[in-house]
Amino acid sequence: MSNKKDVLSMDDNCYGRLDHLKNQHKLPAIMTPVSTISSAHSDFGLPDVTLTSHFTSLKLTPDYNDSDEEGDGHCHSFLLLDEKERLKVSSVETFVKRLNGYKSTNPVKVISIFGNTGDGKSYTLNQCFFRGAEVFRTSSEQKACTVGIWAAFDPSLNVVCLDTEGFSGSTAHNKQRTRLLLKVLAVSDVVIYRVKGERLQDDMFNFLGSASKSYIKHFQKALLTVCNRSIDPIKCADSVKGPTLCIFHETRNTEPLGHNGKDVSEQIQDRFRELQLDIDGFASLRYVGIQTIIPPTDFSQIREVLNEEIIKNCNRPQRSPHIVYLTLKALNDKFTGVIKTSIEPLFPDQHLTCPIVCQSCEQRCSNSVGHLKDNIPHFNNSKCRYQSQFENSVYICKVCADNGTPVVVTTKYTNDNQNSWFKYALSGYTIDCPQCGVIYRSKQYWYGNNDPEKTVVYTETKHIWPGMDLPSSSSMNPARKVLDGVTYLSETVASVSYEPSRLLSSWVADQFAPKYWKPNAEIKECIVCKLQFSSTSIKHHCRACGEGVCDECSKRTLCVPERGWNTPVRSISSNCSDSSSRGDENEVGARKFSEAVVQTLSSVASVLEYPKNLIKDTARPSYWVPDSEALECYICKSEFGSTLILHHCRDCGHGVCSSCSNHRKPVPHRGWPNPVRVCDLCSNQDT
């Protein structure tokens, strides 16, 4: 009996109720004689009572706050971080000292609570960890009683409790408060989200989803850095795991989740998915739902769940208060700085403005919804981004603009119908202003012509709105048409030695081949490596034995005078040089002549290819995406290279591969009256 009394006295002394148990046989304070009130309750912490003519109030419960004396055996809460993110505890020693009841050898867990103002966060902590004692202050006033982050220690469970400021409080520092709450969440082992309402609202899911994303993106790396500097870096992997999330939901008129037998966690996960959010930053999810029709609230279920999570110790290892403080201090030092305060309007502009965005810069139209019905065009006052496929850059005459009447000027090519690249290169283009006439000629001098943007025009980038007519590109197409002709000619000439004419080339080679050469039609595989030849494979003949060989096996060259080859030519190996038969000089001479013809035609193709590449960028229409920027096919995303040739769609100007641009159709608004190459996307727009 004596031992039981001692244990009871020790537990209750921590919460400031020892004297209440000693005096529980006495009459309530209001019934005690006036002469004995002061002495009877002085140990309990109540103020002395003085009898006056006007009796106003009598406070019967102790007020535990930051001003209470430390070391009196009672649990106290103290301000850890204020609302401006300033750490109010100066050192580790001070932090540990203010955890009344902590023993230096015990590791601790950190439990924090979040929720809206007025949902009873402080009251919940008092009930779950301090047997109802008002360690964290509660209030019946409209103004929030918790500002900043308050801390207290429960010695029976070795838990550091952190009470936070509610979400629905003052809006003057919402962003700074949210960052403060994220720091607390990052150091917590268990996070309680207190909800007192009939249903779980979207604001809870939005906060938890955003907190999870921020924890993974920012706080995990910061925690890992702190852990690597700690005494025990082996536990770093476990220390950066997210906290356990416990949703404590109290209703009055509606039944909480789980009453219909459905899995509660799955229902909550579905809500997160509906809002396109996730909670991967939390190690696990627990839900406790109670229905309180008649007060008081039953905290037994949430208390039981919290005890399980504290004892389980499977997510994060227990830490000393020193590590907890240093971690919080490191996070507070890292994630700090002034945040511009702003109060979000009740009806943001995005709800009332036109939803159409510019196709070039993706900025939104700033006019009101439905402005097109009033014949008001789309408008955005910000600068646009230039994109070549839209040709959304225009010239403005400098003289007119400086006079206060800016005029858009046009570029005109003087010989639009020419069929010669030479004529096109000599003619150039002019810039005409409706007010000033011709203000620029690109070929005014043989050389040394100035850039028009430096002399006569300003450049302005226009927004491209859906449905807008794109500027005509016919003035830039003659050069490309000439270049297409050069390309066709070079490809036609080069085809003599390329795959499409491989069979014809093989037949011609057989007609000029020496008699000891094996005919191409009979060569099925390389005589050396046995590689099977396809219809397009390159076949070589050994000048010594006449057998067919592949390119890799015929890189050796040597003289074969016995066959009439007095200069180094292809040969398989030195063994072939032992052949005693000598080829006909006329046959060998004919073969040499045919090789010279083919090499000449290949050289012509290369010569034509050089000026084609030289003038390609010059002749490129302005709305085409430059080759240097078109690294992959716009449709199939395949990378361009030696095996995948870059083409341009004549409609949209994007770089596409041959497979994605098999269609042909006229594109008159771009200056192509005859069928030309278009990509699959542009071809399907008319179907």
C-alpha positions as CSV (number, residue, x, y, z in Angstrom):
1,M,0.0,0.0,0.0
2,S,2.8,2.3,0.8
3,N,4.6,1.6,-2.5
4,K,1.4,2.3,-4.4
5,K,1.1,5.6,-2.7
6,D,4.7,6.5,-3.5
7,V,4.3,5.8,-7.2
8,L,1.1,7.7,-7.4
9,S,2.6,10.7,-5.6
10,M,5.7,10.7,-7.9
11,D,3.6,10.6,-11.1
12,D,1.2,13.3,-10.0
13,N,3.9,15.5,-8.6
14,C,5.2,15.9,-12.2
15,Y,1.8,17.4,-13.3
16,G,1.4,19.6,-10.3
17,R,-1.4,17.7,-8.7
18,L,0.2,16.3,-5.6
19,D,-1.3,18.8,-3.2
20,H,-4.7,18.3,-4.9
21,L,-4.5,14.6,-3.9
22,K,-3.4,15.4,-0.3
23,N,-6.3,17.9,0.1
24,Q,-9.0,16.0,-1.8
25,H,-10.9,15.4,1.5
26,K,-11.2,19.1,2.1
27,L,-14.0,21.2,0.9
28,P,-13.7,23.0,-2.5
29,A,-11.9,26.3,-2.4
30,I,-15.1,28.3,-2.8
31,M,-16.5,26.6,0.4
32,T,-13.4,27.0,2.5
33,P,-13.5,29.7,5.2
34,V,-11.9,32.9,4.1
35,S,-9.3,32.8,6.9
36,T,-7.9,29.5,5.5
37,I,-8.0,30.0,1.8
38,S,-4.5,31.5,1.4
39,S,-2.6,28.9,3.5
40,A,-4.7,25.9,2.3
41,H,-3.9,26.5,-1.4
42,S,-0.5,28.2,-1.4
43,D,1.2,25.0,-2.3
44,F,-1.2,24.3,-5.2
45,G,0.0,27.5,-6.9
46,L,-3.3,29.4,-6.6
47,P,-3.1,33.2,-5.8
48,D,-3.9,34.4,-2.4
49,V,-7.5,35.7,-2.0
50,T,-8.3,39.0,-0.5
51,L,-11.9,39.7,0.6
52,T,-13.1,42.9,-1.1
53,S,-16.4,44.6,-1.5
54,H,-16.5,43.7,-5.2
55,F,-15.6,40.0,-5.9
56,T,-14.7,39.6,-9.6
57,S,-13.1,36.2,-10.3
58,L,-11.1,33.4,-8.8
59,K,-8.7,31.4,-10.9
60,L,-8.7,27.8,-9.6
61,T,-6.2,26.2,-12.0
62,P,-2.5,26.8,-12.3
63,D,-1.2,28.6,-15.5
64,Y,1.8,26.8,-16.9
65,N,3.6,29.0,-19.3
66,D,7.0,30.2,-20.3
67,S,7.3,32.4,-17.2
68,D,6.9,29.6,-14.7
69,E,9.9,28.7,-12.6
70,E,12.0,25.8,-13.7
71,G,13.1,23.0,-11.5
72,D,9.9,23.0,-9.3
73,G,9.0,19.4,-10.4
74,H,6.2,20.5,-12.6
75,C,6.0,20.1,-16.4
76,H,6.1,23.4,-18.2
77,S,5.9,24.5,-21.8
78,F,8.3,27.0,-23.2
79,L,8.6,29.1,-26.4
80,L,11.0,27.4,-28.7
81,L,10.5,29.4,-31.9
82,D,8.6,32.6,-32.3
83,E,6.3,33.5,-35.2
84,K,9.2,35.2,-37.0
85,E,11.3,31.9,-36.9
86,R,13.7,33.2,-34.3
87,L,15.1,30.5,-32.0
88,K,14.3,31.5,-28.4
89,V,16.5,28.9,-26.7
90,S,20.1,30.0,-27.0
91,S,21.9,26.7,-26.5
92,V,21.7,22.9,-26.2
93,E,22.3,23.1,-22.4
94,T,19.4,25.5,-22.0
95,F,17.1,23.3,-24.1
96,V,17.9,20.2,-22.1
97,K,17.5,22.1,-18.8
98,R,14.0,23.3,-19.7
99,L,12.9,19.7,-20.4
100,N,11.7,19.2,-16.8
101,G,12.1,15.6,-15.7
102,Y,14.5,14.5,-18.4
103,K,17.3,12.1,-17.5
104,S,20.5,12.6,-19.3
105,T,20.8,9.0,-20.5
106,N,17.4,8.6,-22.1
107,P,16.8,9.1,-25.8
108,V,13.6,10.8,-26.8
109,K,10.9,10.9,-29.5
110,V,9.5,14.1,-31.0
111,I,5.8,14.5,-31.5
112,S,4.2,17.6,-33.0
113,I,0.6,18.6,-33.7
114,F,-0.8,20.6,-36.6
115,G,-4.3,21.8,-37.5
116,N,-6.6,24.8,-37.7
117,T,-6.9,27.4,-35.0
118,G,-9.6,26.5,-32.5
119,D,-9.6,22.7,-33.2
120,G,-8.0,22.0,-29.8
121,K,-4.4,21.2,-30.6
122,S,-3.0,22.3,-27.3
123,Y,-5.9,20.6,-25.4
124,T,-5.2,17.3,-27.3
125,L,-1.5,17.3,-26.2
126,N,-2.5,18.1,-22.7
127,Q,-4.9,15.1,-22.6
128,C,-2.7,12.7,-24.4
129,F,0.6,13.3,-22.6
130,F,0.0,15.3,-19.4
131,R,-3.3,13.8,-18.0
132,G,-5.2,17.0,-18.7
133,A,-2.9,19.4,-16.9
134,E,-2.7,22.7,-18.8
135,V,0.9,22.4,-19.7
136,F,0.1,24.0,-23.1
137,R,-2.1,27.0,-22.6
138,T,-5.7,26.9,-23.9
139,S,-8.1,29.7,-24.2
140,S,-11.7,30.4,-24.9
141,E,-11.0,33.7,-26.5
142,Q,-11.3,34.4,-30.3
143,K,-7.6,35.2,-30.5
144,A,-5.3,32.3,-31.0
145,C,-3.5,31.4,-27.7
146,T,-0.5,29.6,-29.4
147,V,1.8,31.8,-31.5
148,G,5.1,30.3,-32.7
149,I,6.3,26.8,-31.6
150,W,6.0,25.7,-27.9
151,A,7.7,22.7,-26.4
152,A,7.2,20.5,-23.3
153,F,8.6,17.2,-22.1
154,D,6.7,14.1,-21.0
155,P,9.1,12.1,-18.7
156,S,6.8,9.0,-18.5
157,L,7.1,8.4,-22.3
158,N,10.3,10.3,-23.0
159,V,8.5,12.4,-25.6
160,V,9.3,16.0,-26.6
161,C,5.9,17.6,-27.5
162,L,5.8,20.5,-30.0
163,D,2.6,22.6,-30.1
164,T,2.3,24.7,-33.3
165,E,0.4,27.7,-34.4
166,G,-2.9,27.0,-36.2
167,F,-3.4,27.6,-39.9
168,S,-6.5,29.8,-39.7
169,G,-4.9,32.4,-37.5
170,S,-3.4,35.7,-38.6
171,T,-2.8,35.9,-42.4
172,A,-0.1,38.5,-42.2
173,H,2.7,35.9,-42.1
174,N,1.1,32.8,-43.7
175,K,4.1,31.9,-45.9
176,Q,6.6,32.3,-43.0
177,R,4.4,30.3,-40.7
178,T,4.1,27.5,-43.3
179,R,7.9,27.3,-43.6
180,L,8.2,27.2,-39.8
181,L,5.7,24.3,-39.6
182,L,7.7,22.4,-42.3
183,K,10.9,22.7,-40.1
184,V,9.0,21.3,-37.1
185,L,7.6,18.5,-39.3
186,A,11.1,17.6,-40.5
187,V,12.4,17.0,-37.0
188,S,9.3,15.1,-35.8
189,D,9.0,11.4,-35.4
190,V,5.2,11.5,-35.2
191,V,3.0,14.2,-36.7
192,I,-0.6,14.5,-35.4
193,Y,-3.0,16.4,-37.7
194,R,-6.0,17.4,-35.6
195,V,-9.3,17.9,-37.4
196,K,-12.5,18.9,-35.6
197,G,-15.2,18.9,-38.2
198,E,-17.8,16.8,-40.0
199,R,-15.6,16.0,-43.0
200,L,-11.9,16.1,-44.0
201,Q,-11.4,19.2,-46.0
202,D,-9.2,19.8,-49.0
203,D,-6.9,22.2,-47.1
204,M,-5.6,19.3,-45.0
205,F,-4.8,17.2,-48.0
206,N,-3.2,20.2,-49.8
207,F,-1.0,21.0,-46.8
208,L,0.1,17.4,-46.2
209,G,0.7,16.8,-49.9
210,S,2.8,19.9,-50.2
211,A,4.6,19.1,-47.0
212,S,5.5,15.7,-48.3
213,K,6.8,17.1,-51.5
214,S,8.9,19.7,-49.7
215,Y,10.3,17.2,-47.3
216,I,11.5,14.9,-50.1
217,K,12.9,17.8,-52.2
218,H,14.5,20.0,-49.6
219,F,14.6,18.6,-46.0
220,Q,15.8,15.1,-46.6
221,K,19.1,16.4,-48.1
222,A,19.4,18.9,-45.3
223,L,18.8,16.2,-42.6
224,L,21.3,13.9,-44.3
225,T,23.9,16.6,-44.1
226,V,23.2,17.2,-40.4
227,C,23.3,13.5,-39.7
228,N,26.7,13.1,-41.4
229,R,28.1,15.6,-38.9
230,S,26.6,13.9,-35.9
231,I,28.2,11.6,-33.4
232,D,26.6,8.4,-34.9
233,P,26.4,8.7,-38.7
234,I,25.5,5.0,-39.0
235,K,21.9,5.9,-38.2
236,C,21.7,8.5,-41.0
237,A,19.7,6.4,-43.3
238,D,17.0,5.9,-40.7
239,S,17.1,9.5,-39.5
240,V,16.1,10.9,-42.9
241,K,13.0,8.8,-43.2
242,G,9.8,10.8,-43.0
243,P,7.7,10.9,-39.8
244,T,4.5,8.9,-39.1
245,L,1.3,10.7,-39.9
246,C,-1.6,10.3,-37.5
247,I,-4.9,12.0,-38.6
248,F,-7.1,12.6,-35.5
249,H,-10.6,13.3,-36.8
250,E,-13.4,14.2,-34.4
251,T,-17.0,14.6,-35.6
252,R,-20.3,15.3,-34.0
253,N,-23.1,14.7,-36.5
254,T,-21.4,12.5,-39.1
255,E,-19.7,9.1,-38.7
256,P,-15.9,9.1,-39.2
257,L,-14.2,7.1,-41.9
258,G,-14.2,3.3,-41.5
259,H,-17.7,2.8,-40.2
260,N,-18.8,1.2,-43.5
261,G,-16.0,-1.4,-43.4
262,K,-13.9,0.1,-46.1
263,D,-10.1,0.4,-45.7
264,V,-9.5,3.9,-44.2
265,S,-6.0,4.2,-45.5
266,E,-7.1,3.4,-49.0
267,Q,-9.9,6.0,-48.8
268,I,-7.5,8.7,-47.7
269,Q,-5.0,7.7,-50.4
270,D,-7.8,8.0,-53.0
271,R,-8.5,11.6,-51.8
272,F,-4.8,12.4,-52.3
273,R,-4.8,10.9,-55.8
274,E,-8.0,12.9,-56.7
275,L,-6.1,16.1,-55.9
276,Q,-3.0,14.8,-57.7
277,L,-1.0,14.8,-54.5
278,D,1.0,12.1,-52.7
279,I,2.4,11.5,-49.2
280,D,5.5,9.6,-50.0
281,G,7.4,11.9,-47.6
282,F,5.6,10.2,-44.6
283,A,6.7,6.8,-43.4
284,S,3.2,5.6,-42.6
285,L,-0.3,6.8,-42.2
286,R,-2.7,6.2,-39.2
287,Y,-6.3,7.4,-38.9
288,V,-8.2,7.8,-35.7
289,G,-11.8,8.8,-36.1
290,I,-14.2,9.4,-33.2
291,Q,-17.8,10.8,-33.0
292,T,-18.4,13.0,-29.9
293,I,-22.2,13.5,-29.6
294,I,-22.0,14.5,-25.9
295,P,-18.7,16.0,-24.6
296,P,-16.1,15.4,-23.3
297,T,-13.9,14.0,-26.1
298,D,-12.6,10.5,-25.7
299,F,-8.9,10.6,-26.2
300,S,-8.3,6.9,-25.4
301,Q,-8.0,5.8,-29.1
302,I,-5.5,8.4,-30.2
303,R,-3.5,7.9,-27.0
304,E,-3.3,4.2,-27.7
305,V,-2.2,4.8,-31.3
306,L,0.5,7.2,-30.2
307,N,1.8,4.8,-27.6
308,E,2.1,2.1,-30.3
309,E,4.1,4.4,-32.5
310,I,6.4,5.5,-29.7
311,I,7.1,1.9,-28.6
312,K,7.3,0.6,-32.2
313,N,10.5,2.7,-33.0
314,C,10.6,1.3,-36.6
315,N,10.8,4.5,-38.6
316,R,13.3,6.7,-37.0
317,P,15.6,5.8,-34.1
318,Q,15.3,7.6,-30.8
319,R,17.6,10.5,-30.4
320,S,19.0,12.5,-27.6
321,P,17.6,16.0,-27.0
322,H,21.0,17.4,-28.0
323,I,20.5,16.0,-31.6
324,V,16.9,17.2,-31.7
325,Y,18.0,20.8,-30.9
326,L,21.0,20.8,-33.2
327,T,18.9,19.4,-36.1
328,L,16.2,22.0,-35.6
329,K,18.8,24.8,-35.3
330,A,20.5,23.6,-38.5
331,L,17.3,23.5,-40.4
332,N,16.3,26.9,-39.1
333,D,19.6,28.4,-40.1
334,K,19.4,26.9,-43.6
335,F,15.8,27.7,-44.4
336,T,15.6,31.3,-43.4
337,G,15.2,34.7,-44.9
338,V,12.6,37.3,-45.5
339,I,9.5,36.2,-47.4
340,K,7.4,38.9,-49.0
341,T,4.1,39.0,-47.2
342,S,1.0,39.1,-49.4
343,I,-2.6,38.3,-48.7
344,E,-4.2,36.3,-51.5
345,P,-7.5,37.8,-52.8
346,L,-10.7,36.0,-52.3
347,F,-11.3,36.0,-56.1
348,P,-7.9,35.7,-57.9
349,D,-7.6,37.2,-61.4
350,Q,-7.2,33.7,-62.9
351,H,-10.9,33.0,-62.1
352,L,-12.1,36.1,-64.0
353,T,-9.6,36.5,-66.9
354,C,-9.5,34.9,-70.3
355,P,-7.9,31.4,-70.1
356,I,-6.3,31.6,-73.6
357,V,-2.5,31.5,-73.6
358,C,0.0,32.7,-76.2
359,Q,1.4,29.8,-78.2
360,S,4.9,31.2,-78.2
361,C,5.5,32.4,-74.6
362,E,2.6,30.6,-72.9
363,Q,1.5,33.8,-71.1
364,R,-2.2,34.2,-70.4
365,C,-4.4,36.8,-72.0
366,S,-5.1,39.6,-69.5
367,N,-8.5,40.6,-70.7
368,S,-11.7,39.6,-69.0
369,V,-13.5,36.4,-69.8
370,G,-15.8,36.8,-72.9
371,H,-13.9,39.8,-74.3
372,L,-14.1,38.4,-77.9
373,K,-17.9,38.8,-77.8
374,D,-17.2,42.6,-77.5
375,N,-14.8,42.5,-80.4
376,I,-11.8,43.0,-78.1
377,P,-8.8,40.9,-79.2
378,H,-6.5,39.0,-77.0
379,F,-3.9,41.1,-75.2
380,N,-1.0,40.8,-72.8
381,N,1.3,43.7,-72.0
382,S,4.3,41.6,-71.2
383,K,7.1,40.8,-73.6
384,C,6.7,37.7,-75.8
385,R,9.3,35.0,-76.6
386,Y,10.5,34.7,-80.2
387,Q,10.0,31.3,-81.9
388,S,11.1,30.8,-85.5
389,Q,8.1,28.6,-86.4
390,F,5.7,31.4,-85.6
391,E,7.7,34.2,-87.2
392,N,6.5,36.5,-84.4
393,S,9.2,39.1,-84.7
394,V,8.3,42.2,-86.7
395,Y,10.2,45.3,-87.8
396,I,9.1,48.8,-86.8
397,C,10.4,51.9,-88.6
398,K,12.8,53.8,-86.4
399,V,11.9,57.2,-87.8
400,C,8.2,56.7,-87.4
401,A,8.6,55.3,-83.9
402,D,10.7,58.2,-82.8
403,N,8.0,60.5,-84.1
404,G,5.5,58.8,-81.9
405,T,3.7,56.9,-84.7
406,P,5.2,53.4,-84.8
407,V,4.6,51.6,-88.1
408,V,5.2,47.9,-88.9
409,V,7.4,47.6,-92.0
410,T,7.6,44.6,-94.3
411,T,10.5,42.7,-95.9
412,K,10.2,42.2,-99.7
413,Y,12.4,40.1,-102.0
414,T,12.8,41.9,-105.3
415,N,12.9,38.7,-107.5
416,D,10.3,36.4,-105.9
417,N,9.9,34.4,-109.1
418,Q,13.5,33.8,-109.9
419,N,14.7,30.3,-110.6
420,S,18.3,30.8,-110.0
421,W,20.2,30.8,-106.7
422,F,22.7,33.1,-108.3
423,K,20.1,35.7,-109.1
424,Y,18.5,35.4,-105.7
425,A,21.9,35.9,-104.0
426,L,22.5,39.1,-106.0
427,S,19.0,40.6,-105.6
428,G,18.7,40.4,-101.8
429,Y,15.7,42.1,-100.2
430,T,14.4,45.5,-99.3
431,I,12.4,46.9,-96.3
432,D,9.5,49.2,-97.2
433,C,7.8,51.6,-94.9
434,P,4.3,52.8,-95.8
435,Q,5.3,56.3,-94.7
436,C,9.0,56.6,-95.6
437,G,9.2,54.3,-98.6
438,V,12.2,52.0,-99.1
439,I,14.3,52.4,-96.0
440,Y,16.8,49.5,-96.4
441,R,18.4,47.4,-99.2
442,S,20.4,44.3,-98.3
443,K,22.5,44.4,-101.4
444,Q,23.0,48.2,-101.7
445,Y,26.7,47.7,-101.8
446,W,28.9,44.8,-102.9
447,Y,30.0,44.4,-99.3
448,G,29.8,46.2,-95.9
449,N,26.0,46.5,-95.7
450,N,24.9,47.3,-92.2
451,D,22.4,45.3,-90.2
452,P,18.9,46.9,-90.5
453,E,18.3,46.5,-86.8
454,K,21.3,48.7,-86.1
455,T,20.3,51.4,-88.5
456,V,16.6,51.7,-89.6
457,V,14.3,49.4,-87.6
458,Y,13.4,48.3,-84.2
459,T,12.5,44.7,-83.4
460,E,9.3,43.8,-81.6
461,T,8.1,40.3,-80.7
462,K,4.3,39.7,-81.0
463,H,2.1,37.3,-79.1
464,I,0.7,34.4,-81.1
465,W,-2.9,33.6,-80.0
466,P,-4.8,30.5,-81.2
467,G,-6.7,31.1,-84.5
468,M,-4.4,34.0,-85.4
469,D,-3.3,34.2,-89.1
470,L,0.4,33.6,-89.2
471,P,2.5,36.0,-91.4
472,S,3.0,34.8,-95.0
473,S,6.4,33.2,-95.7
474,S,6.3,33.3,-99.5
475,S,9.1,35.9,-99.7
476,M,11.6,33.4,-98.1
477,N,10.6,30.4,-100.1
478,P,12.3,31.0,-103.5
479,A,15.7,30.4,-102.0
480,R,14.6,27.1,-100.5
481,K,13.0,26.0,-103.7
482,V,16.4,26.6,-105.5
483,L,18.1,24.7,-102.8
484,D,15.6,21.8,-103.1
485,G,16.6,21.6,-106.8
486,V,20.3,21.5,-105.9
487,T,19.5,18.7,-103.4
488,Y,17.6,16.7,-105.9
489,L,20.4,17.0,-108.5
490,S,23.1,16.0,-106.0
491,E,21.1,13.0,-104.8
492,T,20.4,11.9,-108.3
493,V,24.0,12.0,-109.3
494,A,25.1,10.4,-106.0
495,S,22.7,7.6,-106.5
496,V,25.0,6.0,-109.0
497,S,27.2,4.8,-106.1
498,Y,24.4,4.6,-103.5
499,E,22.0,1.9,-102.5
500,P,19.1,2.6,-104.9
501,S,21.4,1.9,-107.8
502,R,23.4,-0.9,-106.2
503,L,22.1,-3.6,-108.6
504,L,22.7,-1.5,-111.6
505,S,26.3,-0.7,-110.4
506,S,26.9,-4.4,-109.8
507,W,25.8,-5.2,-113.4
508,V,28.0,-2.5,-114.8
509,A,30.9,-3.8,-112.7
510,D,30.4,-7.3,-114.1
511,Q,30.6,-6.0,-117.7
512,F,34.0,-4.5,-117.1
513,A,35.4,-7.1,-114.7
514,P,38.4,-9.3,-115.6
515,K,37.6,-12.9,-116.4
516,Y,39.2,-14.3,-113.3
517,W,36.8,-12.2,-111.1
518,K,33.8,-14.1,-109.7
519,P,30.5,-12.5,-110.9
520,N,28.7,-10.4,-108.4
521,A,25.5,-12.5,-108.8
522,E,27.4,-15.6,-107.6
523,I,29.0,-14.0,-104.6
524,K,26.8,-14.8,-101.6
525,E,29.2,-14.4,-98.7
526,C,32.7,-13.1,-97.9
527,I,35.3,-15.7,-98.8
528,V,37.2,-14.8,-95.6
529,C,34.8,-14.2,-92.7
530,K,31.7,-15.9,-94.4
531,L,29.6,-12.8,-93.8
532,Q,26.3,-13.2,-95.8
533,F,25.8,-10.3,-98.3
534,S,22.4,-8.6,-98.7
535,S,21.1,-7.0,-101.8
536,T,22.5,-3.6,-100.7
537,S,25.8,-4.8,-99.2
538,I,29.1,-3.6,-100.7
539,K,31.1,-6.3,-102.4
540,H,34.8,-6.1,-103.3
541,H,37.0,-8.3,-105.4
542,C,40.4,-9.4,-104.4
543,R,42.7,-8.3,-107.2
544,A,44.8,-11.4,-106.7
545,C,42.3,-14.3,-106.6
546,G,39.1,-12.6,-107.8
547,E,36.9,-13.8,-104.9
548,G,34.3,-11.6,-103.3
549,V,35.2,-10.1,-99.9
550,C,33.6,-7.6,-97.5
551,D,34.9,-4.2,-96.7
552,E,36.6,-5.3,-93.4
553,C,38.4,-8.2,-95.0
554,S,39.8,-6.2,-97.9
555,K,41.6,-3.3,-96.3
556,R,45.0,-4.8,-97.1
557,T,46.6,-3.3,-100.3
558,L,49.6,-4.6,-102.3
559,C,50.8,-4.7,-105.8
560,V,49.7,-7.7,-108.0
561,P,51.9,-7.4,-111.1
562,E,51.1,-10.9,-112.2
563,R,47.4,-9.8,-112.6
564,G,48.3,-6.5,-114.2
565,W,48.0,-4.3,-111.1
566,N,51.3,-2.6,-110.8
567,T,50.2,-0.2,-108.1
568,P,48.8,-1.2,-104.6
569,V,45.3,-2.5,-104.9
570,R,42.8,-4.5,-102.7
571,S,44.1,-7.9,-101.7
572,I,42.9,-10.5,-99.1
573,S,46.3,-11.7,-97.9
574,S,49.8,-12.4,-99.1
575,N,48.7,-15.9,-100.0
576,C,46.8,-14.5,-103.0
577,S,49.9,-13.2,-104.5
578,D,51.1,-16.7,-105.3
579,S,48.7,-16.9,-108.2
580,S,50.6,-17.8,-111.4
581,S,48.0,-16.8,-114.0
582,R,48.2,-13.4,-115.4
583,G,45.1,-11.3,-116.3
584,D,44.5,-9.7,-119.6
585,E,45.8,-6.1,-119.7
586,N,42.8,-4.9,-121.7
587,E,40.4,-6.4,-119.1
588,V,42.3,-4.8,-116.2
589,G,42.4,-1.5,-118.1
590,A,38.6,-1.5,-118.7
591,R,38.1,-2.1,-114.9
592,K,40.3,0.8,-114.1
593,F,38.3,3.0,-116.4
594,S,35.0,2.0,-114.9
595,E,36.3,2.7,-111.4
596,A,37.5,6.2,-112.5
597,V,34.0,6.9,-113.9
598,V,32.2,5.9,-110.7
599,Q,34.7,7.9,-108.5
600,T,34.2,10.9,-110.7
601,L,30.4,10.8,-110.3
602,S,30.8,10.4,-106.6
603,S,33.1,13.4,-106.5
604,V,30.5,15.4,-108.4
605,A,28.0,14.5,-105.8
606,S,30.3,15.7,-103.1
607,V,31.1,18.9,-104.9
608,L,27.3,19.6,-105.2
609,E,26.8,18.7,-101.5
610,Y,29.3,21.3,-100.4
611,P,27.6,24.4,-101.7
612,K,24.2,22.9,-100.7
613,N,25.3,22.8,-97.0
614,L,27.0,26.2,-97.4
615,I,23.8,27.9,-98.4
616,K,21.3,25.8,-96.5
617,D,21.1,28.0,-93.4
618,T,20.9,31.1,-95.7
619,A,18.0,29.7,-97.7
620,R,16.1,28.4,-94.6
621,P,12.7,30.1,-94.3
622,S,12.5,32.1,-91.1
623,Y,9.7,30.0,-89.6
624,W,11.8,26.8,-89.7
625,V,13.4,25.6,-86.5
626,P,17.2,25.9,-87.0
627,D,19.0,22.6,-87.5
628,S,21.1,23.3,-84.4
629,E,18.0,23.4,-82.3
630,A,16.2,20.4,-83.9
631,L,18.0,17.6,-82.1
632,E,15.2,15.1,-82.3
633,C,12.0,14.4,-84.3
634,Y,9.2,16.7,-83.1
635,I,6.7,13.8,-83.3
636,C,8.5,10.5,-82.4
637,K,11.3,12.0,-80.4
638,S,14.0,10.0,-82.2
639,E,17.4,11.6,-82.2
640,F,18.8,12.8,-85.5
641,G,22.1,11.5,-86.6
642,S,24.0,9.7,-89.5
643,T,21.2,7.2,-89.8
644,L,18.2,9.5,-89.2
645,I,18.0,12.5,-91.6
646,L,16.5,15.8,-90.5
647,H,13.6,17.2,-92.6
648,H,11.5,20.2,-92.0
649,C,7.7,20.3,-92.2
650,R,6.7,23.1,-94.7
651,D,3.7,24.0,-92.5
652,C,4.8,24.2,-88.9
653,G,8.6,24.4,-89.5
654,H,9.5,21.7,-86.9
655,G,12.3,19.2,-87.5
656,V,10.9,15.7,-88.3
657,C,12.2,12.4,-89.6
658,S,11.2,10.8,-92.9
659,S,8.8,8.4,-91.3
660,C,6.8,11.1,-89.6
661,S,6.6,13.3,-92.8
662,N,5.5,11.0,-95.6
663,H,2.5,13.2,-96.5
664,R,2.5,15.9,-99.2
665,K,0.1,18.8,-99.6
666,P,0.1,22.4,-100.7
667,V,0.7,25.0,-97.9
668,P,-0.4,28.3,-99.5
669,H,-0.3,30.4,-96.4
670,R,3.4,29.6,-96.2
671,G,4.0,30.2,-99.9
672,W,4.0,26.6,-101.1
673,P,1.3,26.4,-103.8
674,N,2.3,22.8,-104.9
675,P,2.4,19.7,-102.7
676,V,5.3,19.7,-100.3
677,R,6.5,17.7,-97.3
678,V,4.3,18.1,-94.2
679,C,4.5,16.2,-90.9
680,D,1.8,13.8,-89.7
681,L,0.4,16.4,-87.2
682,C,-0.1,19.1,-89.8
683,S,-1.5,16.6,-92.3
684,N,-4.1,15.4,-89.8
685,Q,-5.4,18.9,-89.0
686,D,-7.4,19.0,-92.3
687,T,-8.8,15.4,-92.0
